Amino acid sequence: MSRVFQHPRELVGQEGQTLGHSDWLLIDQARIDGFAAVSGDHQWIHVDVERARLGPYGRTIAHGYLTLSLTNHFLPQLIAVRGVRHALNIGVDRIRFLAPVPEGSRIRGAGEIQKVIETTDGAIQATILITVEIEGANKPACVVESISRYYPE
């Protein structure tokens, strides 16, 4: 469930606040194959089930960039900002891929507000640290500093 802010200015001073967790999401072979199709990355470790069984993980693994792209799936489950004219995804500052996501795993996002600033054009810009956790794993799949800009109504 999202942490709701009724206005972008409510984010100011919230650095260090945790946002909880998203729902778990299954990473199945169909999702991996779909990402391979749209990204053009058909490396065997992702799409060749038979060959991957003999590889280092005993099965296929998700693309790192698939895991990264799913942070945009998790973000609205972590935070909702109301009272905005529009919002923009500005990008990311840091991405670290820390562990592979084997096919059949479930992942979720955990969020923390890292930085909040007011921009020169009157928007509130928030950097949210999203940690993509793998169910039952000791290390996260990746850690991303996601930047969003909220323009108040």
N, C-alpha and C positions, 0 to 999 in steps of 0.2 A: 504494500500500500504506500502510495506517494506521501511524502511530507509536503504539505500544502502551504504555500506562502501567498497571502491574499494580494500582495503588491510586491513588485521587484525590490523596492526599498527595504522591505522586511529582511532581505538577504544581508544587508549591511550589518557587519558585526557578528555574523554567524560562522566565521572561520573556525574550523575544528569541530563543527557539529556533524554528527553522524546522521545518515539518512536511512539507515536500515538496509534491507535486502530486497531484491526483486524476487519474482517467482523463479523456480527452477525451469530450465529449458533443456530438452533432450537434443543432443547432437547426434543425429542418425545419418546413415549413409546417404539418404536422399537429400538431406540439407547440404552435406559436403559435396555431393555430385552437382547439385544446383549451383553452388558457389563456383565450382570448377567451370561450369558452363558459362557463367556470366563473366568470370574473371579471366578465363583462358588458361588458368593454371591447372594442368592435368597431370602434375607430377605423380608418379606411381604411389608414393606414400599416402596420398589422399584418395586416389580413385581406383587403384588396382587391389581389390580385396584379397585375391589369392597371393599375390606377391607380398603384400603388406603382412600377411600372416607369418611370413618368414623373416620379416624385417625387425627392427629394434623394438617395436612396441607390440608386436603380435597381432596387430590389426591396423586399419587405416587411422589417420589422425586428421583433425580439422586443420584447415589452413589458418595460419596466424592471423591473416587479414579477415578471415571469416569471424574469428573470435573478436577481433577489434571492431568489425562492423556491427556486431551484436550489442556493443555498448550503447548504441542508439536505440536498440530495443529495450534495454534495461533502464536507461535514463528516465523516461517518463514514469516508470514504476517507482523510481527513487525520489523524484522531485517534481512538483507541479507549481508553476508560478502563474498566478492570476493577475488580472489588471494590466495586461500587456496589449499594446497595439499590434506588435509582432515580436517574434524572437528569431534569432539567427544562431546557427551552429557556426562558430568562428573557426573551430579546428581543435587541435590538440597540441600540447607542449611536449609531453614525454609519453613514450610508449615503451613498455618492456614486456617481452614475451618470456615468461619464466618457466612454463611447463607445457608440454603438448596436451591437447585435448583428444583422447582416444574416442573413436566412434563408439556410440552407445553410452557415453558419459552424459551427465547432467551438469549444467553450469548455471550460475546466477551472478548478478552484480551486487556489490556492496558499495555504498557511496559515502563520501565525506566532503563537506564544503571546505575547500582549501584556501581560496582567495576570492574576495569580492571588491570590485572597484567601480567607481562611476566614470564613464567615458566622457570625452569632451563633447559628444553629441547628445548627452543626457541619458544614455542607457546605463543599465546596471549589468556589469559583466561578472559572471561567476565561473570560477574554475572548480570543477567537481572531480575529485579523485574517484575513479571507478576501478574497483578490484574485481576481476572476473574469477570467481571461485569454482573449483571442480569438486563436485560432491565426493567426499571421502578422501580427497588428496591433501597432502601436507603443504603443497605450494600452490599459489594461484596460477591460472593460465596466463593472465596478463594484468598489467596495471596501466591505466591510462589517465592522463590529466585532460579532461574534456572541458572545452571553453564554450559557454553560451552567453549570448548578449540579449537582454530583455529591454524592450523599449516600452516604457510606461504609457498607459492611455492618457 
